Amino acid sequence: MPDDDLVFKALADPTRRFLLDLLFARDGRTLTELESELAMTRFGVMKHLRVLEEAGLVVTRRSGREKLHFLNPVPIHQIHDRWIDKYTAHHASALVDLKTELEDR
């Protein structure tokens, strides 16, 4: 599956988006910390984290006996550049042109 597809699949689920929001608020959380914020089993949280890791949205690092989870915003930024930015650039330039035209009057 292409990388974009993995990212879109990962972002399609509200639980995974919530996990990303938690990591955005405070990076480097353990599975136990993340699990405490959700009403699901530890195994369920692990499955969601696995999907996020496969999409490159979460990276992990071992610190002693703990496995810490970190947000990787790069794939989201790449999606933005490819799918959102090119559609908004026209609107932004139209607003700049309108501003210039109104100021010239």
Phi and psi restraints in degrees (range 20) as a CNS / XPLOR table:
assign (resid 1 and name C) (resid 2 and name N)
       (resid 2 and name CA) (resid 2 and name C) 1.0 -59.4 20.0 2
assign (resid 2 and name N) (resid 2 and name CA)
       (resid 2 and name C) (resid 3 and name N) 1.0 154.9 20.0 2
assign (resid 2 and name C) (resid 3 and name N)
       (resid 3 and name CA) (resid 3 and name C) 1.0 -56.1 20.0 2
assign (resid 3 and name N) (resid 3 and name CA)
       (resid 3 and name C) (resid 4 and name N) 1.0 -42.7 20.0 2
assign (resid 3 and name C) (resid 4 and name N)
       (resid 4 and name CA) (resid 4 and name C) 1.0 -57.8 20.0 2
assign (resid 4 and name N) (resid 4 and name CA)
       (resid 4 and name C) (resid 5 and name N) 1.0 -40.7 20.0 2
assign (resid 4 and name C) (resid 5 and name N)
       (resid 5 and name CA) (resid 5 and name C) 1.0 -63.3 20.0 2
assign (resid 5 and name N) (resid 5 and name CA)
       (resid 5 and name C) (resid 6 and name N) 1.0 -40.6 20.0 2
assign (resid 5 and name C) (resid 6 and name N)
       (resid 6 and name CA) (resid 6 and name C) 1.0 -64.3 20.0 2
assign (resid 6 and name N) (resid 6 and name CA)
       (resid 6 and name C) (resid 7 and name N) 1.0 -40.0 20.0 2
assign (resid 6 and name C) (resid 7 and name N)
       (resid 7 and name CA) (resid 7 and name C) 1.0 -67.6 20.0 2
assign (resid 7 and name N) (resid 7 and name CA)
       (resid 7 and name C) (resid 8 and name N) 1.0 -46.7 20.0 2
assign (resid 7 and name C) (resid 8 and name N)
       (resid 8 and name CA) (resid 8 and name C) 1.0 -61.9 20.0 2
assign (resid 8 and name N) (resid 8 and name CA)
       (resid 8 and name C) (resid 9 and name N) 1.0 -40.2 20.0 2
assign (resid 8 and name C) (resid 9 and name N)
       (resid 9 and name CA) (resid 9 and name C) 1.0 -62.4 20.0 2
assign (resid 9 and name N) (resid 9 and name CA)
       (resid 9 and name C) (resid 10 and name N) 1.0 -44.3 20.0 2
assign (resid 9 and name C) (resid 10 and name N)
       (resid 10 and name CA) (resid 10 and name C) 1.0 -64.6 20.0 2
assign (resid 10 and name N) (resid 10 and name CA)
       (resid 10 and name C) (resid 11 and name N) 1.0 -40.4 20.0 2
assign (resid 10 and name C) (resid 11 and name N)
       (resid 11 and name CA) (resid 11 and name C) 1.0 -77.2 20.0 2
assign (resid 11 and name N) (resid 11 and name CA)
       (resid 11 and name C) (resid 12 and name N) 1.0 -13.3 20.0 2
assign (resid 11 and name C) (resid 12 and name N)
       (resid 12 and name CA) (resid 12 and name C) 1.0 -70.7 20.0 2
assign (resid 12 and name N) (resid 12 and name CA)
       (resid 12 and name C) (resid 13 and name N) 1.0 -20.5 20.0 2
assign (resid 12 and name C) (resid 13 and name N)
       (resid 13 and name CA) (resid 13 and name C) 1.0 -97.4 20.0 2
assign (resid 13 and name N) (resid 13 and name CA)
       (resid 13 and name C) (resid 14 and name N) 1.0 129.1 20.0 2
assign (resid 13 and name C) (resid 14 and name N)
       (resid 14 and name CA) (resid 14 and name C) 1.0 -63.6 20.0 2
assign (resid 14 and name N) (resid 14 and name CA)
       (resid 14 and name C) (resid 15 and name N) 1.0 -32.4 20.0 2
assign (resid 14 and name C) (resid 15 and name N)
       (resid 15 and name CA) (resid 15 and name C) 1.0 -65.8 20.0 2
assign (resid 15 and name N) (resid 15 and name CA)
       (resid 15 and name C) (resid 16 and name N) 1.0 -41.6 20.0 2
assign (resid 15 and name C) (resid 16 and name N)
       (resid 16 and name CA) (resid 16 and name C) 1.0 -67.9 20.0 2
assign (resid 16 and name N) (resid 16 and name CA)
       (resid 16 and name C) (resid 17 and name N) 1.0 -37.9 20.0 2
assign (resid 16 and name C) (resid 17 and name N)
       (resid 17 and name CA) (resid 17 and name C) 1.0 -63.5 20.0 2
assign (resid 17 and name N) (resid 17 and name CA)
       (resid 17 and name C) (resid 18 and name N) 1.0 -37.9 20.0 2
assign (resid 17 and name C) (resid 18 and name N)
       (resid 18 and name CA) (resid 18 and name C) 1.0 -63.8 20.0 2
assign (resid 18 and name N) (resid 18 and name CA)
       (resid 18 and name C) (resid 19 and name N) 1.0 -42.5 20.0 2
assign (resid 18 and name C) (resid 19 and name N)
       (resid 19 and name CA) (resid 19 and name C) 1.0 -60.5 20.0 2
assign (resid 19 and name N) (resid 19 and name CA)
       (resid 19 and name C) (resid 20 and name N) 1.0 -41.6 20.0 2
assign (resid 19 and name C) (resid 20 and name N)
       (resid 20 and name CA) (resid 20 and name C) 1.0 -63.9 20.0 2
assign (resid 20 and name N) (resid 20 and name CA)
       (resid 20 and name C) (resid 21 and name N) 1.0 -39.0 20.0 2
assign (resid 20 and name C) (resid 21 and name N)
       (resid 21 and name CA) (resid 21 and name C) 1.0 -62.3 20.0 2
assign (resid 21 and name N) (resid 21 and name CA)
       (resid 21 and name C) (resid 22 and name N) 1.0 -40.6 20.0 2
assign (resid 21 and name C) (resid 22 and name N)
       (resid 22 and name CA) (resid 22 and name C) 1.0 -62.0 20.0 2
assign (resid 22 and name N) (resid 22 and name CA)
       (resid 22 and name C) (resid 23 and name N) 1.0 -43.1 20.0 2
assign (resid 22 and name C) (resid 23 and name N)
       (resid 23 and name CA) (resid 23 and name C) 1.0 -71.5 20.0 2
assign (resid 23 and name N) (resid 23 and name CA)
       (resid 23 and name C) (resid 24 and name N) 1.0 -29.7 20.0 2
assign (resid 23 and name C) (resid 24 and name N)
       (resid 24 and name CA) (resid 24 and name C) 1.0 -66.0 20.0 2
assign (resid 24 and name N) (resid 24 and name CA)
       (resid 24 and name C) (resid 25 and name N) 1.0 -40.6 20.0 2
assign (resid 24 and name C) (resid 25 and name N)
       (resid 25 and name CA) (resid 25 and name C) 1.0 -66.9 20.0 2
assign (resid 25 and name N) (resid 25 and name CA)
       (resid 25 and name C) (resid 26 and name N) 1.0 -39.9 20.0 2
assign (resid 25 and name C) (resid 26 and name N)
       (resid 26 and name CA) (resid 26 and name C) 1.0 -154.4 20.0 2
assign (resid 26 and name N) (resid 26 and name CA)
       (resid 26 and name C) (resid 27 and name N) 1.0 110.1 20.0 2
assign (resid 26 and name C) (resid 27 and name N)
       (resid 27 and name CA) (resid 27 and name C) 1.0 -74.9 20.0 2
assign (resid 27 and name N) (resid 27 and name CA)
       (resid 27 and name C) (resid 28 and name N) 1.0 162.2 20.0 2
assign (resid 27 and name C) (resid 28 and name N)
       (resid 28 and name CA) (resid 28 and name C) 1.0 78.5 20.0 2
assign (resid 28 and name N) (resid 28 and name CA)
       (resid 28 and name C) (resid 29 and name N) 1.0 38.9 20.0 2
assign (resid 28 and name C) (resid 29 and name N)
       (resid 29 and name CA) (resid 29 and name C) 1.0 -91.6 20.0 2
assign (resid 29 and name N) (resid 29 and name CA)
       (resid 29 and name C) (resid 30 and name N) 1.0 151.5 20.0 2
assign (resid 29 and name C) (resid 30 and name N)
       (resid 30 and name CA) (resid 30 and name C) 1.0 -86.0 20.0 2
assign (resid 30 and name N) (resid 30 and name CA)
       (resid 30 and name C) (resid 31 and name N) 1.0 166.9 20.0 2
assign (resid 30 and name C) (resid 31 and name N)
       (resid 31 and name CA) (resid 31 and name C) 1.0 -59.1 20.0 2
assign (resid 31 and name N) (resid 31 and name CA)
       (resid 31 and name C) (resid 32 and name N) 1.0 -41.0 20.0 2
assign (resid 31 and name C) (resid 32 and name N)
       (resid 32 and name CA) (resid 32 and name C) 1.0 -61.3 20.0 2
assign (resid 32 and name N) (resid 32 and name CA)
       (resid 32 and name C) (resid 33 and name N) 1.0 -42.3 20.0 2
assign (resid 32 and name C) (resid 33 and name N)
       (resid 33 and name CA) (resid 33 and name C) 1.0 -64.2 20.0 2
assign (resid 33 and name N) (resid 33 and name CA)
       (resid 33 and name C) (resid 34 and name N) 1.0 -43.9 20.0 2
assign (resid 33 and name C) (resid 34 and name N)
       (resid 34 and name CA) (resid 34 and name C) 1.0 -67.0 20.0 2
assign (resid 34 and name N) (resid 34 and name CA)
       (resid 34 and name C) (resid 35 and name N) 1.0 -41.4 20.0 2
assign (resid 34 and name C) (resid 35 and name N)
       (resid 35 and name CA) (resid 35 and name C) 1.0 -62.3 20.0 2
assign (resid 35 and name N) (resid 35 and name CA)
       (resid 35 and name C) (resid 36 and name N) 1.0 -35.7 20.0 2
assign (resid 35 and name C) (resid 36 and name N)
       (resid 36 and name CA) (resid 36 and name C) 1.0 -65.2 20.0 2
assign (resid 36 and name N) (resid 36 and name CA)
       (resid 36 and name C) (resid 37 and name N) 1.0 -17.9 20.0 2
assign (resid 36 and name C) (resid 37 and name N)
       (resid 37 and name CA) (resid 37 and name C) 1.0 -91.3 20.0 2
assign (resid 37 and name N) (resid 37 and name CA)
       (resid 37 and name C) (resid 38 and name N) 1.0 -5.8 20.0 2
assign (resid 37 and name C) (resid 38 and name N)
       (resid 38 and name CA) (resid 38 and name C) 1.0 -123.8 20.0 2
assign (resid 38 and name N) (resid 38 and name CA)
       (resid 38 and name C) (resid 39 and name N) 1.0 148.9 20.0 2
assign (resid 38 and name C) (resid 39 and name N)
       (resid 39 and name CA) (resid 39 and name C) 1.0 -95.0 20.0 2
assign (resid 39 and name N) (resid 39 and name CA)
       (resid 39 and name C) (resid 40 and name N) 1.0 64.1 20.0 2
assign (resid 39 and name C) (resid 40 and name N)
       (resid 40 and name CA) (resid 40 and name C) 1.0 -151.1 20.0 2
assign (resid 40 and name N) (resid 40 and name CA)
       (resid 40 and name C) (resid 41 and name N) 1.0 169.8 20.0 2
assign (resid 40 and name C) (resid 41 and name N)
       (resid 41 and name CA) (resid 41 and name C) 1.0 -72.2 20.0 2
assign (resid 41 and name N) (resid 41 and name CA)
       (resid 41 and name C) (resid 42 and name N) 1.0 161.3 20.0 2
assign (resid 41 and name C) (resid 42 and name N)
       (resid 42 and name CA) (resid 42 and name C) 1.0 -57.8 20.0 2
assign (resid 42 and name N) (resid 42 and name CA)
       (resid 42 and name C) (resid 43 and name N) 1.0 -41.4 20.0 2
assign (resid 42 and name C) (resid 43 and name N)
       (resid 43 and name CA) (resid 43 and name C) 1.0 -62.6 20.0 2
assign (resid 43 and name N) (resid 43 and name CA)
       (resid 43 and name C) (resid 44 and name N) 1.0 -39.7 20.0 2
assign (resid 43 and name C) (resid 44 and name N)
       (resid 44 and name CA) (resid 44 and name C) 1.0 -62.5 20.0 2
assign (resid 44 and name N) (resid 44 and name CA)
       (resid 44 and name C) (resid 45 and name N) 1.0 -43.7 20.0 2
assign (resid 44 and name C) (resid 45 and name N)
       (resid 45 and name CA) (resid 45 and name C) 1.0 -63.9 20.0 2
assign (resid 45 and name N) (resid 45 and name CA)
       (resid 45 and name C) (resid 46 and name N) 1.0 -40.4 20.0 2
assign (resid 45 and name C) (resid 46 and name N)
       (resid 46 and name CA) (resid 46 and name C) 1.0 -61.0 20.0 2
assign (resid 46 and name N) (resid 46 and name CA)
       (resid 46 and name C) (resid 47 and name N) 1.0 -39.6 20.0 2
assign (resid 46 and name C) (resid 47 and name N)
       (resid 47 and name CA) (resid 47 and name C) 1.0 -64.2 20.0 2
assign (resid 47 and name N) (resid 47 and name CA)
       (resid 47 and name C) (resid 48 and name N) 1.0 -42.5 20.0 2
assign (resid 47 and name C) (resid 48 and name N)
       (resid 48 and name CA) (resid 48 and name C) 1.0 -64.8 20.0 2
assign (resid 48 and name N) (resid 48 and name CA)
       (resid 48 and name C) (resid 49 and name N) 1.0 -42.1 20.0 2
assign (resid 48 and name C) (resid 49 and name N)
       (resid 49 and name CA) (resid 49 and name C) 1.0 -64.2 20.0 2
assign (resid 49 and name N) (resid 49 and name CA)
       (resid 49 and name C) (resid 50 and name N) 1.0 -35.9 20.0 2
assign (resid 49 and name C) (resid 50 and name N)
       (resid 50 and name CA) (resid 50 and name C) 1.0 -61.8 20.0 2
assign (resid 50 and name N) (resid 50 and name CA)
       (resid 50 and name C) (resid 51 and name N) 1.0 -43.2 20.0 2
assign (resid 50 and name C) (resid 51 and name N)
       (resid 51 and name CA) (resid 51 and name C) 1.0 -62.8 20.0 2
assign (resid 51 and name N) (resid 51 and name CA)
       (resid 51 and name C) (resid 52 and name N) 1.0 -41.8 20.0 2
assign (resid 51 and name C) (resid 52 and name N)
       (resid 52 and name CA) (resid 52 and name C) 1.0 -65.3 20.0 2
assign (resid 52 and name N) (resid 52 and name CA)
       (resid 52 and name C) (resid 53 and name N) 1.0 -37.9 20.0 2
assign (resid 52 and name C) (resid 53 and name N)
       (resid 53 and name CA) (resid 53 and name C) 1.0 -67.1 20.0 2
assign (resid 53 and name N) (resid 53 and name CA)
       (resid 53 and name C) (resid 54 and name N) 1.0 -42.5 20.0 2
assign (resid 53 and name C) (resid 54 and name N)
       (resid 54 and name CA) (resid 54 and name C) 1.0 -62.2 20.0 2
assign (resid 54 and name N) (resid 54 and name CA)
       (resid 54 and name C) (resid 55 and name N) 1.0 -30.8 20.0 2
assign (resid 54 and name C) (resid 55 and name N)
       (resid 55 and name CA) (resid 55 and name C) 1.0 -83.7 20.0 2
assign (resid 55 and name N) (resid 55 and name CA)
       (resid 55 and name C) (resid 56 and name N) 1.0 -6.5 20.0 2
assign (resid 55 and name C) (resid 56 and name N)
       (resid 56 and name CA) (resid 56 and name C) 1.0 80.9 20.0 2
assign (resid 56 and name N) (resid 56 and name CA)
       (resid 56 and name C) (resid 57 and name N) 1.0 10.2 20.0 2
assign (resid 56 and name C) (resid 57 and name N)
       (resid 57 and name CA) (resid 57 and name C) 1.0 -83.6 20.0 2
assign (resid 57 and name N) (resid 57 and name CA)
       (resid 57 and name C) (resid 58 and name N) 1.0 -20.9 20.0 2
assign (resid 57 and name C) (resid 58 and name N)
       (resid 58 and name CA) (resid 58 and name C) 1.0 -130.0 20.0 2
assign (resid 58 and name N) (resid 58 and name CA)
       (resid 58 and name C) (resid 59 and name N) 1.0 134.9 20.0 2
assign (resid 58 and name C) (resid 59 and name N)
       (resid 59 and name CA) (resid 59 and name C) 1.0 -120.5 20.0 2
assign (resid 59 and name N) (resid 59 and name CA)
       (resid 59 and name C) (resid 60 and name N) 1.0 152.9 20.0 2
assign (resid 59 and name C) (resid 60 and name N)
       (resid 60 and name CA) (resid 60 and name C) 1.0 -122.5 20.0 2
assign (resid 60 and name N) (resid 60 and name CA)
       (resid 60 and name C) (resid 61 and name N) 1.0 158.1 20.0 2
assign (resid 60 and name C) (resid 61 and name N)
       (resid 61 and name CA) (resid 61 and name C) 1.0 -147.9 20.0 2
assign (resid 61 and name N) (resid 61 and name CA)
       (resid 61 and name C) (resid 62 and name N) 1.0 136.5 20.0 2
assign (resid 61 and name C) (resid 62 and name N)
       (resid 62 and name CA) (resid 62 and name C) 1.0 -82.5 20.0 2
assign (resid 62 and name N) (resid 62 and name CA)
       (resid 62 and name C) (resid 63 and name N) 1.0 136.3 20.0 2
assign (resid 62 and name C) (resid 63 and name N)
       (resid 63 and name CA) (resid 63 and name C) 1.0 -133.4 20.0 2
assign (resid 63 and name N) (resid 63 and name CA)
       (resid 63 and name C) (resid 64 and name N) 1.0 95.8 20.0 2
assign (resid 63 and name C) (resid 64 and name N)
       (resid 64 and name CA) (resid 64 and name C) 1.0 66.4 20.0 2
assign (resid 64 and name N) (resid 64 and name CA)
       (resid 64 and name C) (resid 65 and name N) 1.0 -123.9 20.0 2
assign (resid 64 and name C) (resid 65 and name N)
       (resid 65 and name CA) (resid 65 and name C) 1.0 -88.9 20.0 2
assign (resid 65 and name N) (resid 65 and name CA)
       (resid 65 and name C) (resid 66 and name N) 1.0 -7.5 20.0 2
assign (resid 65 and name C) (resid 66 and name N)
       (resid 66 and name CA) (resid 66 and name C) 1.0 -95.5 20.0 2
assign (resid 66 and name N) (resid 66 and name CA)
       (resid 66 and name C) (resid 67 and name N) 1.0 148.6 20.0 2
assign (resid 66 and name C) (resid 67 and name N)
       (resid 67 and name CA) (resid 67 and name C) 1.0 -110.4 20.0 2
assign (resid 67 and name N) (resid 67 and name CA)
       (resid 67 and name C) (resid 68 and name N) 1.0 115.9 20.0 2
assign (resid 67 and name C) (resid 68 and name N)
       (resid 68 and name CA) (resid 68 and name C) 1.0 -97.0 20.0 2
assign (resid 68 and name N) (resid 68 and name CA)
       (resid 68 and name C) (resid 69 and name N) 1.0 141.2 20.0 2
assign (resid 68 and name C) (resid 69 and name N)
       (resid 69 and name CA) (resid 69 and name C) 1.0 -109.3 20.0 2
assign (resid 69 and name N) (resid 69 and name CA)
       (resid 69 and name C) (resid 70 and name N) 1.0 133.8 20.0 2
assign (resid 69 and name C) (resid 70 and name N)
       (resid 70 and name CA) (resid 70 and name C) 1.0 -128.5 20.0 2
assign (resid 70 and name N) (resid 70 and name CA)
       (resid 70 and name C) (resid 71 and name N) 1.0 143.1 20.0 2
assign (resid 70 and name C) (resid 71 and name N)
       (resid 71 and name CA) (resid 71 and name C) 1.0 -75.2 20.0 2
assign (resid 71 and name N) (resid 71 and name CA)
       (resid 71 and name C) (resid 72 and name N) 1.0 134.5 20.0 2
assign (resid 71 and name C) (resid 72 and name N)
       (resid 72 and name CA) (resid 72 and name C) 1.0 -115.5 20.0 2
assign (resid 72 and name N) (resid 72 and name CA)
       (resid 72 and name C) (resid 73 and name N) 1.0 101.2 20.0 2
assign (resid 72 and name C) (resid 73 and name N)
       (resid 73 and name CA) (resid 73 and name C) 1.0 -78.4 20.0 2
assign (resid 73 and name N) (resid 73 and name CA)
       (resid 73 and name C) (resid 74 and name N) 1.0 -5.4 20.0 2
assign (resid 73 and name C) (resid 74 and name N)
       (resid 74 and name CA) (resid 74 and name C) 1.0 -57.6 20.0 2
assign (resid 74 and name N) (resid 74 and name CA)
       (resid 74 and name C) (resid 75 and name N) 1.0 -48.0 20.0 2
assign (resid 74 and name C) (resid 75 and name N)
       (resid 75 and name CA) (resid 75 and name C) 1.0 -60.5 20.0 2
assign (resid 75 and name N) (resid 75 and name CA)
       (resid 75 and name C) (resid 76 and name N) 1.0 -35.6 20.0 2
assign (resid 75 and name C) (resid 76 and name N)
       (resid 76 and name CA) (resid 76 and name C) 1.0 -67.5 20.0 2
assign (resid 76 and name N) (resid 76 and name CA)
       (resid 76 and name C) (resid 77 and name N) 1.0 -40.5 20.0 2
assign (resid 76 and name C) (resid 77 and name N)
       (resid 77 and name CA) (resid 77 and name C) 1.0 -63.5 20.0 2
assign (resid 77 and name N) (resid 77 and name CA)
       (resid 77 and name C) (resid 78 and name N) 1.0 -40.0 20.0 2
assign (resid 77 and name C) (resid 78 and name N)
       (resid 78 and name CA) (resid 78 and name C) 1.0 -64.6 20.0 2
assign (resid 78 and name N) (resid 78 and name CA)
       (resid 78 and name C) (resid 79 and name N) 1.0 -39.5 20.0 2
assign (resid 78 and name C) (resid 79 and name N)
       (resid 79 and name CA) (resid 79 and name C) 1.0 -62.5 20.0 2
assign (resid 79 and name N) (resid 79 and name CA)
       (resid 79 and name C) (resid 80 and name N) 1.0 -43.7 20.0 2
assign (resid 79 and name C) (resid 80 and name N)
       (resid 80 and name CA) (resid 80 and name C) 1.0 -59.2 20.0 2
assign (resid 80 and name N) (resid 80 and name CA)
       (resid 80 and name C) (resid 81 and name N) 1.0 -48.6 20.0 2
assign (resid 80 and name C) (resid 81 and name N)
       (resid 81 and name CA) (resid 81 and name C) 1.0 -61.3 20.0 2
assign (resid 81 and name N) (resid 81 and name CA)
       (resid 81 and name C) (resid 82 and name N) 1.0 -40.7 20.0 2
assign (resid 81 and name C) (resid 82 and name N)
       (resid 82 and name CA) (resid 82 and name C) 1.0 -80.3 20.0 2
assign (resid 82 and name N) (resid 82 and name CA)
       (resid 82 and name C) (resid 83 and name N) 1.0 -41.0 20.0 2
assign (resid 82 and name C) (resid 83 and name N)
       (resid 83 and name CA) (resid 83 and name C) 1.0 -108.0 20.0 2
assign (resid 83 and name N) (resid 83 and name CA)
       (resid 83 and name C) (resid 84 and name N) 1.0 -22.4 20.0 2
assign (resid 83 and name C) (resid 84 and name N)
       (resid 84 and name CA) (resid 84 and name C) 1.0 -109.7 20.0 2
assign (resid 84 and name N) (resid 84 and name CA)
       (resid 84 and name C) (resid 85 and name N) 1.0 -48.8 20.0 2
assign (resid 84 and name C) (resid 85 and name N)
       (resid 85 and name CA) (resid 85 and name C) 1.0 -57.6 20.0 2
assign (resid 85 and name N) (resid 85 and name CA)
       (resid 85 and name C) (resid 86 and name N) 1.0 -41.9 20.0 2
assign (resid 85 and name C) (resid 86 and name N)
       (resid 86 and name CA) (resid 86 and name C) 1.0 -67.4 20.0 2
assign (resid 86 and name N) (resid 86 and name CA)
       (resid 86 and name C) (resid 87 and name N) 1.0 -25.3 20.0 2
assign (resid 86 and name C) (resid 87 and name N)
       (resid 87 and name CA) (resid 87 and name C) 1.0 -85.0 20.0 2
assign (resid 87 and name N) (resid 87 and name CA)
       (resid 87 and name C) (resid 88 and name N) 1.0 -26.3 20.0 2
assign (resid 87 and name C) (resid 88 and name N)
       (resid 88 and name CA) (resid 88 and name C) 1.0 -89.2 20.0 2
assign (resid 88 and name N) (resid 88 and name CA)
       (resid 88 and name C) (resid 89 and name N) 1.0 -18.8 20.0 2
assign (resid 88 and name C) (resid 89 and name N)
       (resid 89 and name CA) (resid 89 and name C) 1.0 -60.3 20.0 2
assign (resid 89 and name N) (resid 89 and name CA)
       (resid 89 and name C) (resid 90 and name N) 1.0 -40.8 20.0 2
assign (resid 89 and name C) (resid 90 and name N)
       (resid 90 and name CA) (resid 90 and name C) 1.0 -62.1 20.0 2
assign (resid 90 and name N) (resid 90 and name CA)
       (resid 90 and name C) (resid 91 and name N) 1.0 -43.4 20.0 2
assign (resid 90 and name C) (resid 91 and name N)
       (resid 91 and name CA) (resid 91 and name C) 1.0 -66.2 20.0 2
assign (resid 91 and name N) (resid 91 and name CA)
       (resid 91 and name C) (resid 92 and name N) 1.0 -40.8 20.0 2
assign (resid 91 and name C) (resid 92 and name N)
       (resid 92 and name CA) (resid 92 and name C) 1.0 -64.1 20.0 2
assign (resid 92 and name N) (resid 92 and name CA)
       (resid 92 and name C) (resid 93 and name N) 1.0 -43.3 20.0 2
assign (resid 92 and name C) (resid 93 and name N)
       (resid 93 and name CA) (resid 93 and name C) 1.0 -68.2 20.0 2
assign (resid 93 and name N) (resid 93 and name CA)
       (resid 93 and name C) (resid 94 and name N) 1.0 -32.8 20.0 2
assign (resid 93 and name C) (resid 94 and name N)
       (resid 94 and name CA) (resid 94 and name C) 1.0 -65.2 20.0 2
assign (resid 94 and name N) (resid 94 and name CA)
       (resid 94 and name C) (resid 95 and name N) 1.0 -38.4 20.0 2
assign (resid 94 and name C) (resid 95 and name N)
       (resid 95 and name CA) (resid 95 and name C) 1.0 -67.5 20.0 2
assign (resid 95 and name N) (resid 95 and name CA)
       (resid 95 and name C) (resid 96 and name N) 1.0 -38.4 20.0 2
assign (resid 95 and name C) (resid 96 and name N)
       (resid 96 and name CA) (resid 96 and name C) 1.0 -64.3 20.0 2
assign (resid 96 and name N) (resid 96 and name CA)
       (resid 96 and name C) (resid 97 and name N) 1.0 -42.8 20.0 2
assign (resid 96 and name C) (resid 97 and name N)
       (resid 97 and name CA) (resid 97 and name C) 1.0 -62.3 20.0 2
assign (resid 97 and name N) (resid 97 and name CA)
       (resid 97 and name C) (resid 98 and name N) 1.0 -42.1 20.0 2
assign (resid 97 and name C) (resid 98 and name N)
       (resid 98 and name CA) (resid 98 and name C) 1.0 -63.3 20.0 2
assign (resid 98 and name N) (resid 98 and name CA)
       (resid 98 and name C) (resid 99 and name N) 1.0 -43.9 20.0 2
assign (resid 98 and name C) (resid 99 and name N)
       (resid 99 and name CA) (resid 99 and name C) 1.0 -59.8 20.0 2
assign (resid 99 and name N) (resid 99 and name CA)
       (resid 99 and name C) (resid 100 and name N) 1.0 -46.5 20.0 2
assign (resid 99 and name C) (resid 100 and name N)
       (resid 100 and name CA) (resid 100 and name C) 1.0 -61.9 20.0 2
assign (resid 100 and name N) (resid 100 and name CA)
       (resid 100 and name C) (resid 101 and name N) 1.0 -43.7 20.0 2
assign (resid 100 and name C) (resid 101 and name N)
       (resid 101 and name CA) (resid 101 and name C) 1.0 -63.3 20.0 2
assign (resid 101 and name N) (resid 101 and name CA)
       (resid 101 and name C) (resid 102 and name N) 1.0 -43.5 20.0 2
assign (resid 101 and name C) (resid 102 and name N)
       (resid 102 and name CA) (resid 102 and name C) 1.0 -67.6 20.0 2
assign (resid 102 and name N) (resid 102 and name CA)
       (resid 102 and name C) (resid 103 and name N) 1.0 -36.2 20.0 2
assign (resid 102 and name C) (resid 103 and name N)
       (resid 103 and name CA) (resid 103 and name C) 1.0 -70.1 20.0 2
assign (resid 103 and name N) (resid 103 and name CA)
       (resid 103 and name C) (resid 104 and name N) 1.0 -30.9 20.0 2
assign (resid 103 and name C) (resid 104 and name N)
       (resid 104 and name CA) (resid 104 and name C) 1.0 -72.9 20.0 2
assign (resid 104 and name N) (resid 104 and name CA)
       (resid 104 and name C) (resid 105 and name N) 1.0 -21.1 20.0 2
